[in-house]
Amino acid sequence: MFDLNDDGYAEVRPPDVPDEFAAAVHSAAANCPERAIAVT
């Protein structure tokens, strides 16, 4: 679900997260120790 962009930040791929993965994506962002994942 994630890929690194040119600045080294994680981005969700594809940009539109299917509803069944939304909770997992939010959990990944909350648990990232580097805070490199942002959900917008």
mmCIF entry with sequence, helices, sheets and N, C-alpha, C, O atoms, coordinates in Angstrom:
data_MODEL
# 
_entry.id   MODEL 
# 
_entity.id                         1 
_entity.type                       polymer 
_entity.pdbx_number_of_molecules   1 
# 
_entity_poly.entity_id                      1 
_entity_poly.type                           'polypeptide(L)' 
_entity_poly.nstd_linkage                   no 
_entity_poly.nstd_monomer                   no 
_entity_poly.pdbx_seq_one_letter_code       MFDLNDDGYAEVRPPDVPDEFAAAVHSAAANCPERAIAVT 
_entity_poly.pdbx_seq_one_letter_code_can   MFDLNDDGYAEVRPPDVPDEFAAAVHSAAANCPERAIAVT 
_entity_poly.pdbx_strand_id                 A 
# 
loop_
_entity_poly_seq.entity_id 
_entity_poly_seq.num 
_entity_poly_seq.mon_id 
_entity_poly_seq.hetero 
1 1  MET n 
1 2  PHE n 
1 3  ASP n 
1 4  LEU n 
1 5  ASN n 
1 6  ASP n 
1 7  ASP n 
1 8  GLY n 
1 9  TYR n 
1 10 ALA n 
1 11 GLU n 
1 12 VAL n 
1 13 ARG n 
1 14 PRO n 
1 15 PRO n 
1 16 ASP n 
1 17 VAL n 
1 18 PRO n 
1 19 ASP n 
1 20 GLU n 
1 21 PHE n 
1 22 ALA n 
1 23 ALA n 
1 24 ALA n 
1 25 VAL n 
1 26 HIS n 
1 27 SER n 
1 28 ALA n 
1 29 ALA n 
1 30 ALA n 
1 31 ASN n 
1 32 CYS n 
1 33 PRO n 
1 34 GLU n 
1 35 ARG n 
1 36 ALA n 
1 37 ILE n 
1 38 ALA n 
1 39 VAL n 
1 40 THR n 
# 
_struct_asym.id          A 
_struct_asym.entity_id   1 
# 
loop_
_struct_conf.conf_type_id 
_struct_conf.id 
_struct_conf.pdbx_PDB_helix_id 
_struct_conf.beg_label_comp_id 
_struct_conf.beg_label_asym_id 
_struct_conf.beg_label_seq_id 
_struct_conf.pdbx_beg_PDB_ins_code 
_struct_conf.end_label_comp_id 
_struct_conf.end_label_asym_id 
_struct_conf.end_label_seq_id 
_struct_conf.pdbx_end_PDB_ins_code 
_struct_conf.beg_auth_comp_id 
_struct_conf.beg_auth_asym_id 
_struct_conf.beg_auth_seq_id 
_struct_conf.end_auth_comp_id 
_struct_conf.end_auth_asym_id 
_struct_conf.end_auth_seq_id 
_struct_conf.pdbx_PDB_helix_class 
_struct_conf.details 
_struct_conf.pdbx_PDB_helix_length 
HELX_P HELX_P1 AA1 ASP A 19 ? PHE A 21 ? ASP A 19 PHE A 21 5 ? 3  
HELX_P HELX_P2 AA2 ALA A 22 ? ASN A 31 ? ALA A 22 ASN A 31 1 ? 10 
# 
_struct_conf_type.id          HELX_P 
_struct_conf_type.criteria    ? 
_struct_conf_type.reference   ? 
# 
_struct_sheet.id               AA1 
_struct_sheet.type             ? 
_struct_sheet.number_strands   2 
_struct_sheet.details          ? 
# 
_struct_sheet_order.sheet_id     AA1 
_struct_sheet_order.range_id_1   1 
_struct_sheet_order.range_id_2   2 
_struct_sheet_order.offset       ? 
_struct_sheet_order.sense        anti-parallel 
# 
loop_
_struct_sheet_range.sheet_id 
_struct_sheet_range.id 
_struct_sheet_range.beg_label_comp_id 
_struct_sheet_range.beg_label_asym_id 
_struct_sheet_range.beg_label_seq_id 
_struct_sheet_range.pdbx_beg_PDB_ins_code 
_struct_sheet_range.end_label_comp_id 
_struct_sheet_range.end_label_asym_id 
_struct_sheet_range.end_label_seq_id 
_struct_sheet_range.pdbx_end_PDB_ins_code 
_struct_sheet_range.beg_auth_comp_id 
_struct_sheet_range.beg_auth_asym_id 
_struct_sheet_range.beg_auth_seq_id 
_struct_sheet_range.end_auth_comp_id 
_struct_sheet_range.end_auth_asym_id 
_struct_sheet_range.end_auth_seq_id 
AA1 1 PHE A 2  ? LEU A 4  ? PHE A 2  LEU A 4  
AA1 2 ALA A 10 ? VAL A 12 ? ALA A 10 VAL A 12 
# 
loop_
_atom_site.group_PDB 
_atom_site.id 
_atom_site.type_symbol 
_atom_site.label_atom_id 
_atom_site.label_alt_id 
_atom_site.label_comp_id 
_atom_site.label_asym_id 
_atom_site.label_entity_id 
_atom_site.label_seq_id 
_atom_site.pdbx_PDB_ins_code 
_atom_site.Cartn_x 
_atom_site.Cartn_y 
_atom_site.Cartn_z 
_atom_site.occupancy 
_atom_site.B_iso_or_equiv 
_atom_site.pdbx_formal_charge 
_atom_site.auth_seq_id 
_atom_site.auth_comp_id 
_atom_site.auth_asym_id 
_atom_site.auth_atom_id 
_atom_site.pdbx_PDB_model_num 
ATOM 1   N N  . MET A 1 1  ? 0.809   -1.192 0.000  1.00 0.00 ? 1  MET A N  1 
ATOM 2   C CA . MET A 1 1  ? 0.000   0.000  0.000  1.00 0.00 ? 1  MET A CA 1 
ATOM 3   C C  . MET A 1 1  ? 0.859   1.265  0.000  1.00 0.00 ? 1  MET A C  1 
ATOM 4   O O  . MET A 1 1  ? 0.359   2.333  -0.355 1.00 0.00 ? 1  MET A O  1 
ATOM 5   N N  . PHE A 1 2  ? 2.135   1.182  0.386  1.00 0.00 ? 2  PHE A N  1 
ATOM 6   C CA . PHE A 1 2  ? 2.964   2.372  0.511  1.00 0.00 ? 2  PHE A CA 1 
ATOM 7   C C  . PHE A 1 2  ? 4.157   2.322  -0.434 1.00 0.00 ? 2  PHE A C  1 
ATOM 8   O O  . PHE A 1 2  ? 4.657   1.254  -0.785 1.00 0.00 ? 2  PHE A O  1 
ATOM 9   N N  . ASP A 1 3  ? 4.590   3.496  -0.830 1.00 0.00 ? 3  ASP A N  1 
ATOM 10  C CA . ASP A 1 3  ? 5.771   3.655  -1.662 1.00 0.00 ? 3  ASP A CA 1 
ATOM 11  C C  . ASP A 1 3  ? 6.449   4.936  -1.195 1.00 0.00 ? 3  ASP A C  1 
ATOM 12  O O  . ASP A 1 3  ? 5.788   5.805  -0.626 1.00 0.00 ? 3  ASP A O  1 
ATOM 13  N N  . LEU A 1 4  ? 7.748   5.072  -1.422 1.00 0.00 ? 4  LEU A N  1 
ATOM 14  C CA . LEU A 1 4  ? 8.449   6.300  -1.054 1.00 0.00 ? 4  LEU A CA 1 
ATOM 15  C C  . LEU A 1 4  ? 8.433   7.277  -2.216 1.00 0.00 ? 4  LEU A C  1 
ATOM 16  O O  . LEU A 1 4  ? 8.648   6.890  -3.365 1.00 0.00 ? 4  LEU A O  1 
ATOM 17  N N  . ASN A 1 5  ? 8.175   8.560  -1.912 1.00 0.00 ? 5  ASN A N  1 
ATOM 18  C CA . ASN A 1 5  ? 8.209   9.565  -2.965 1.00 0.00 ? 5  ASN A CA 1 
ATOM 19  C C  . ASN A 1 5  ? 9.630   10.088 -3.138 1.00 0.00 ? 5  ASN A C  1 
ATOM 20  O O  . ASN A 1 5  ? 10.548  9.594  -2.485 1.00 0.00 ? 5  ASN A O  1 
ATOM 21  N N  . ASP A 1 6  ? 9.824   11.063 -3.994 1.00 0.00 ? 6  ASP A N  1 
ATOM 22  C CA . ASP A 1 6  ? 11.161  11.590 -4.281 1.00 0.00 ? 6  ASP A CA 1 
ATOM 23  C C  . ASP A 1 6  ? 11.818  12.255 -3.073 1.00 0.00 ? 6  ASP A C  1 
ATOM 24  O O  . ASP A 1 6  ? 13.042  12.373 -3.016 1.00 0.00 ? 6  ASP A O  1 
ATOM 25  N N  . ASP A 1 7  ? 11.004  12.690 -2.106 1.00 0.00 ? 7  ASP A N  1 
ATOM 26  C CA . ASP A 1 7  ? 11.528  13.324 -0.894 1.00 0.00 ? 7  ASP A CA 1 
ATOM 27  C C  . ASP A 1 7  ? 11.782  12.327 0.226  1.00 0.00 ? 7  ASP A C  1 
ATOM 28  O O  . ASP A 1 7  ? 12.215  12.711 1.313  1.00 0.00 ? 7  ASP A O  1 
ATOM 29  N N  . GLY A 1 8  ? 11.516  11.043 -0.031 1.00 0.00 ? 8  GLY A N  1 
ATOM 30  C CA . GLY A 1 8  ? 11.734  10.012 0.968  1.00 0.00 ? 8  GLY A CA 1 
ATOM 31  C C  . GLY A 1 8  ? 10.565  9.774  1.897  1.00 0.00 ? 8  GLY A C  1 
ATOM 32  O O  . GLY A 1 8  ? 10.694  9.044  2.880  1.00 0.00 ? 8  GLY A O  1 
ATOM 33  N N  . TYR A 1 9  ? 9.417   10.382 1.600  1.00 0.00 ? 9  TYR A N  1 
ATOM 34  C CA . TYR A 1 9  ? 8.230   10.194 2.414  1.00 0.00 ? 9  TYR A CA 1 
ATOM 35  C C  . TYR A 1 9  ? 7.356   9.101  1.818  1.00 0.00 ? 9  TYR A C  1 
ATOM 36  O O  . TYR A 1 9  ? 7.297   8.925  0.601  1.00 0.00 ? 9  TYR A O  1 
ATOM 37  N N  . ALA A 1 10 ? 6.684   8.379  2.688  1.00 0.00 ? 10 ALA A N  1 
ATOM 38  C CA . ALA A 1 10 ? 5.793   7.317  2.227  1.00 0.00 ? 10 ALA A CA 1 
ATOM 39  C C  . ALA A 1 10 ? 4.511   7.925  1.685  1.00 0.00 ? 10 ALA A C  1 
ATOM 40  O O  . ALA A 1 10 ? 3.972   8.884  2.237  1.00 0.00 ? 10 ALA A O  1 
ATOM 41  N N  . GLU A 1 11 ? 4.041   7.350  0.603  1.00 0.00 ? 11 GLU A N  1 
ATOM 42  C CA . GLU A 1 11 ? 2.767   7.727  0.017  1.00 0.00 ? 11 GLU A CA 1 
ATOM 43  C C  . GLU A 1 11 ? 1.965   6.461  -0.200 1.00 0.00 ? 11 GLU A C  1 
ATOM 44  O O  . GLU A 1 11 ? 2.514   5.384  -0.431 1.00 0.00 ? 11 GLU A O  1 
ATOM 45  N N  . VAL A 1 12 ? 0.658   6.614  -0.121 1.00 0.00 ? 12 VAL A N  1 
ATOM 46  C CA . VAL A 1 12 ? -0.226  5.474  -0.362 1.00 0.00 ? 12 VAL A CA 1 
ATOM 47  C C  . VAL A 1 12 ? -0.334  5.264  -1.859 1.00 0.00 ? 12 VAL A C  1 
ATOM 48  O O  . VAL A 1 12 ? -0.584  6.204  -2.613 1.00 0.00 ? 12 VAL A O  1 
ATOM 49  N N  . ARG A 1 13 ? -0.146  4.038  -2.277 1.00 0.00 ? 13 ARG A N  1 
ATOM 50  C CA . ARG A 1 13 ? -0.334  3.638  -3.667 1.00 0.00 ? 13 ARG A CA 1 
ATOM 51  C C  . ARG A 1 13 ? -1.355  2.529  -3.697 1.00 0.00 ? 13 ARG A C  1 
ATOM 52  O O  . ARG A 1 13 ? -1.109  1.488  -3.088 1.00 0.00 ? 13 ARG A O  1 
ATOM 53  N N  . PRO A 1 14 ? -2.436  2.670  -4.334 1.00 0.00 ? 14 PRO A N  1 
ATOM 54  C CA . PRO A 1 14 ? -2.964  3.796  -5.087 1.00 0.00 ? 14 PRO A CA 1 
ATOM 55  C C  . PRO A 1 14 ? -3.431  4.910  -4.150 1.00 0.00 ? 14 PRO A C  1 
ATOM 56  O O  . PRO A 1 14 ? -3.666  4.661  -2.968 1.00 0.00 ? 14 PRO A O  1 
ATOM 57  N N  . PRO A 1 15 ? -3.568  6.146  -4.666 1.00 0.00 ? 15 PRO A N  1 
ATOM 58  C CA . PRO A 1 15 ? -3.925  7.254  -3.779 1.00 0.00 ? 15 PRO A CA 1 
ATOM 59  C C  . PRO A 1 15 ? -5.302  7.131  -3.144 1.00 0.00 ? 15 PRO A C  1 
ATOM 60  O O  . PRO A 1 15 ? -5.534  7.692  -2.073 1.00 0.00 ? 15 PRO A O  1 
ATOM 61  N N  . ASP A 1 16 ? -6.207  6.420  -3.772 1.00 0.00 ? 16 ASP A N  1 
ATOM 62  C CA . ASP A 1 16 ? -7.535  6.197  -3.193 1.00 0.00 ? 16 ASP A CA 1 
ATOM 63  C C  . ASP A 1 16 ? -7.552  4.832  -2.526 1.00 0.00 ? 16 ASP A C  1 
ATOM 64  O O  . ASP A 1 16 ? -7.536  3.802  -3.200 1.00 0.00 ? 16 ASP A O  1 
ATOM 65  N N  . VAL A 1 17 ? -7.583  4.830  -1.195 1.00 0.00 ? 17 VAL A N  1 
ATOM 66  C CA . VAL A 1 17 ? -7.548  3.593  -0.429 1.00 0.00 ? 17 VAL A CA 1 
ATOM 67  C C  . VAL A 1 17 ? -8.945  2.987  -0.397 1.00 0.00 ? 17 VAL A C  1 
ATOM 68  O O  . VAL A 1 17 ? -9.904  3.667  -0.033 1.00 0.00 ? 17 VAL A O  1 
ATOM 69  N N  . PRO A 1 18 ? -9.073  1.719  -0.773 1.00 0.00 ? 18 PRO A N  1 
ATOM 70  C CA . PRO A 1 18 ? -10.373 1.056  -0.661 1.00 0.00 ? 18 PRO A CA 1 
ATOM 71  C C  . PRO A 1 18 ? -10.832 1.033  0.804  1.00 0.00 ? 18 PRO A C  1 
ATOM 72  O O  . PRO A 1 18 ? -10.009 0.930  1.714  1.00 0.00 ? 18 PRO A O  1 
ATOM 73  N N  . ASP A 1 19 ? -12.130 1.127  1.020  1.00 0.00 ? 19 ASP A N  1 
ATOM 74  C CA . ASP A 1 19 ? -12.684 1.190  2.367  1.00 0.00 ? 19 ASP A CA 1 
ATOM 75  C C  . ASP A 1 19 ? -12.204 0.061  3.268  1.00 0.00 ? 19 ASP A C  1 
ATOM 76  O O  . ASP A 1 19 ? -12.005 0.268  4.465  1.00 0.00 ? 19 ASP A O  1 
ATOM 77  N N  . GLU A 1 20 ? -12.017 -1.130 2.709  1.00 0.00 ? 20 GLU A N  1 
ATOM 78  C CA . GLU A 1 20 ? -11.623 -2.271 3.537  1.00 0.00 ? 20 GLU A CA 1 
ATOM 79  C C  . GLU A 1 20 ? -10.192 -2.151 4.069  1.00 0.00 ? 20 GLU A C  1 
ATOM 80  O O  . GLU A 1 20 ? -9.817  -2.885 4.983  1.00 0.00 ? 20 GLU A O  1 
ATOM 81  N N  . PHE A 1 21 ? -9.388  -1.240 3.513  1.00 0.00 ? 21 PHE A N  1 
ATOM 82  C CA . PHE A 1 21 ? -8.024  -1.033 3.980  1.00 0.00 ? 21 PHE A CA 1 
ATOM 83  C C  . PHE A 1 21 ? -7.835  0.268  4.759  1.00 0.00 ? 21 PHE A C  1 
ATOM 84  O O  . PHE A 1 21 ? -6.735  0.535  5.242  1.00 0.00 ? 21 PHE A O  1 
ATOM 85  N N  . ALA A 1 22 ? -8.871  1.072  4.890  1.00 0.00 ? 22 ALA A N  1 
ATOM 86  C CA . ALA A 1 22 ? -8.750  2.382  5.528  1.00 0.00 ? 22 ALA A CA 1 
ATOM 87  C C  . ALA A 1 22 ? -8.246  2.282  6.965  1.00 0.00 ? 22 ALA A C  1 
ATOM 88  O O  . ALA A 1 22 ? -7.353  3.035  7.354  1.00 0.00 ? 22 ALA A O  1 
ATOM 89  N N  . ALA A 1 23 ? -8.792  1.379  7.750  1.00 0.00 ? 23 ALA A N  1 
ATOM 90  C CA . ALA A 1 23 ? -8.365  1.237  9.150  1.00 0.00 ? 23 ALA A CA 1 
ATOM 91  C C  . ALA A 1 23 ? -6.896  0.830  9.233  1.00 0.00 ? 23 ALA A C  1 
ATOM 92  O O  . ALA A 1 23 ? -6.167  1.326  10.092 1.00 0.00 ? 23 ALA A O  1 
ATOM 93  N N  . ALA A 1 24 ? -6.457  -0.060 8.358  1.00 0.00 ? 24 ALA A N  1 
ATOM 94  C CA . ALA A 1 24 ? -5.065  -0.510 8.366  1.00 0.00 ? 24 ALA A CA 1 
ATOM 95  C C  . ALA A 1 24 ? -4.119  0.626  7.989  1.00 0.00 ? 24 ALA A C  1 
ATOM 96  O O  . ALA A 1 24 ? -3.029  0.733  8.552  1.00 0.00 ? 24 ALA A O  1 
ATOM 97  N N  . VAL A 1 25 ? -4.517  1.465  7.051  1.00 0.00 ? 25 VAL A N  1 
ATOM 98  C CA . VAL A 1 25 ? -3.684  2.592  6.637  1.00 0.00 ? 25 VAL A CA 1 
ATOM 99  C C  . VAL A 1 25 ? -3.560  3.601  7.775  1.00 0.00 ? 25 VAL A C  1 
ATOM 100 O O  . VAL A 1 25 ? -2.468  4.104  8.038  1.00 0.00 ? 25 VAL A O  1 
ATOM 101 N N  . HIS A 1 26 ? -4.654  3.895  8.441  1.00 0.00 ? 26 HIS A N  1 
ATOM 102 C CA . HIS A 1 26 ? -4.614  4.819  9.582  1.00 0.00 ? 26 HIS A CA 1 
ATOM 103 C C  . HIS A 1 26 ? -3.775  4.239  10.713 1.00 0.00 ? 26 HIS A C  1 
ATOM 104 O O  . HIS A 1 26 ? -3.040  4.970  11.376 1.00 0.00 ? 26 HIS A O  1 
ATOM 105 N N  . SER A 1 27 ? -3.875  2.955  10.936 1.00 0.00 ? 27 SER A N  1 
ATOM 106 C CA . SER A 1 27 ? -3.073  2.296  11.961 1.00 0.00 ? 27 SER A CA 1 
ATOM 107 C C  . SER A 1 27 ? -1.589  2.356  11.621 1.00 0.00 ? 27 SER A C  1 
ATOM 108 O O  . SER A 1 27 ? -0.759  2.597  12.498 1.00 0.00 ? 27 SER A O  1 
ATOM 109 N N  . ALA A 1 28 ? -1.255  2.141  10.364 1.00 0.00 ? 28 ALA A N  1 
ATOM 110 C CA . ALA A 1 28 ? 0.144   2.212  9.937  1.00 0.00 ? 28 ALA A CA 1 
ATOM 111 C C  . ALA A 1 28 ? 0.703   3.614  10.169 1.00 0.00 ? 28 ALA A C  1 
ATOM 112 O O  . ALA A 1 28 ? 1.833   3.760  10.634 1.00 0.00 ? 28 ALA A O  1 
ATOM 113 N N  . ALA A 1 29 ? -0.069  4.632  9.852  1.00 0.00 ? 29 ALA A N  1 
ATOM 114 C CA . ALA A 1 29 ? 0.382   6.007  10.059 1.00 0.00 ? 29 ALA A CA 1 
ATOM 115 C C  . ALA A 1 29 ? 0.569   6.299  11.543 1.00 0.00 ? 29 ALA A C  1 
ATOM 116 O O  . ALA A 1 29 ? 1.556   6.924  11.932 1.00 0.00 ? 29 ALA A O  1 
ATOM 117 N N  . ALA A 1 30 ? -0.364  5.856  12.366 1.00 0.00 ? 30 ALA A N  1 
ATOM 118 C CA . ALA A 1 30 ? -0.285  6.115  13.802 1.00 0.00 ? 30 ALA A CA 1 
ATOM 119 C C  . ALA A 1 30 ? 0.883   5.386  14.453 1.00 0.00 ? 30 ALA A C  1 
ATOM 120 O O  . ALA A 1 30 ? 1.428   5.860  15.450 1.00 0.00 ? 30 ALA A O  1 
ATOM 121 N N  . ASN A 1 31 ? 1.275   4.242  13.903 1.00 0.00 ? 31 ASN A N  1 
ATOM 122 C CA . ASN A 1 31 ? 2.319   3.439  14.502 1.00 0.00 ? 31 ASN A CA 1 
ATOM 123 C C  . ASN A 1 31 ? 3.692   3.623  13.870 1.00 0.00 ? 31 ASN A C  1 
ATOM 124 O O  . ASN A 1 31 ? 4.643   2.946  14.260 1.00 0.00 ? 31 ASN A O  1 
ATOM 125 N N  . CYS A 1 32 ? 3.811   4.513  12.915 1.00 0.00 ? 32 CYS A N  1 
ATOM 126 C CA . CYS A 1 32 ? 5.092   4.749  12.261 1.00 0.00 ? 32 CYS A CA 1 
ATOM 127 C C  . CYS A 1 32 ? 5.997   5.534  13.204 1.00 0.00 ? 32 CYS A C  1 
ATOM 128 O O  . CYS A 1 32 ? 5.688   6.680  13.529 1.00 0.00 ? 32 CYS A O  1 
ATOM 129 N N  . PRO A 1 33 ? 7.114   4.945  13.653 1.00 0.00 ? 33 PRO A N  1 
ATOM 130 C CA . PRO A 1 33 ? 7.969   5.625  14.622 1.00 0.00 ? 33 PRO A CA 1 
ATOM 131 C C  . PRO A 1 33 ? 8.663   6.864  14.062 1.00 0.00 ? 33 PRO A C  1 
ATOM 132 O O  . PRO A 1 33 ? 9.074   7.735  14.829 1.00 0.00 ? 33 PRO A O  1 
ATOM 133 N N  . GLU A 1 34 ? 8.798   6.954  12.772 1.00 0.00 ? 34 GLU A N  1 
ATOM 134 C CA . GLU A 1 34 ? 9.442   8.111  12.145 1.00 0.00 ? 34 GLU A CA 1 
ATOM 135 C C  . GLU A 1 34 ? 8.432   9.176  11.740 1.00 0.00 ? 34 GLU A C  1 
ATOM 136 O O  . GLU A 1 34 ? 8.812   10.258 11.292 1.00 0.00 ? 34 GLU A O  1 
ATOM 137 N N  . ARG A 1 35 ? 7.141   8.871  11.898 1.00 0.00 ? 35 ARG A N  1 
ATOM 138 C CA . ARG A 1 35 ? 6.071   9.767  11.456 1.00 0.00 ? 35 ARG A CA 1 
ATOM 139 C C  . ARG A 1 35 ? 6.223   10.118 9.983  1.00 0.00 ? 35 ARG A C  1 
ATOM 140 O O  . ARG A 1 35 ? 5.941   11.241 9.565  1.00 0.00 ? 35 ARG A O  1 
ATOM 141 N N  . ALA A 1 36 ? 6.671   9.148  9.209  1.00 0.00 ? 36 ALA A N  1 
ATOM 142 C CA . ALA A 1 36 ? 6.892   9.335  7.780  1.00 0.00 ? 36 ALA A CA 1 
ATOM 143 C C  . ALA A 1 36 ? 5.624   9.095  6.973  1.00 0.00 ? 36 ALA A C  1 
ATOM 144 O O  . ALA A 1 36 ? 5.604   9.350  5.769  1.00 0.00 ? 36 ALA A O  1 
ATOM 145 N N  . ILE A 1 37 ? 4.566   8.611  7.614  1.00 0.00 ? 37 ILE A N  1 
ATOM 146 C CA . ILE A 1 37 ? 3.316   8.314  6.913  1.00 0.00 ? 37 ILE A CA 1 
ATOM 147 C C  . ILE A 1 37 ? 2.258   9.313  7.381  1.00 0.00 ? 37 ILE A C  1 
ATOM 148 O O  . ILE A 1 37 ? 1.998   9.441  8.577  1.00 0.00 ? 37 ILE A O  1 
ATOM 149 N N  . ALA A 1 38 ? 1.661   10.007 6.441  1.00 0.00 ? 38 ALA A N  1 
ATOM 150 C CA . ALA A 1 38 ? 0.580   10.935 6.756  1.00 0.00 ? 38 ALA A CA 1 
ATOM 151 C C  . ALA A 1 38 ? -0.645  10.547 5.938  1.00 0.00 ? 38 ALA A C  1 
ATOM 152 O O  . ALA A 1 38 ? -0.545  10.264 4.744  1.00 0.00 ? 38 ALA A O  1 
ATOM 153 N N  . VAL A 1 39 ? -1.778  10.538 6.581  1.00 0.00 ? 39 VAL A N  1 
ATOM 154 C CA . VAL A 1 39 ? -3.036  10.261 5.889  1.00 0.00 ? 39 VAL A CA 1 
ATOM 155 C C  . VAL A 1 39 ? -3.759  11.589 5.756  1.00 0.00 ? 39 VAL A C  1 
ATOM 156 O O  . VAL A 1 39 ? -4.049  12.260 6.747  1.00 0.00 ? 39 VAL A O  1 
ATOM 157 N N  . THR A 1 40 ? -4.043  11.956 4.520  1.00 0.00 ? 40 THR A N  1 
ATOM 158 C CA . THR A 1 40 ? -4.712  13.240 4.282  1.00 0.00 ? 40 THR A CA 1 
ATOM 159 C C  . THR A 1 40 ? -6.051  13.064 3.636  1.00 0.00 ? 40 THR A C  1 
ATOM 160 O O  . THR A 1 40 ? -6.742  14.047 3.369  1.00 0.00 ? 40 THR A O  1 
# 
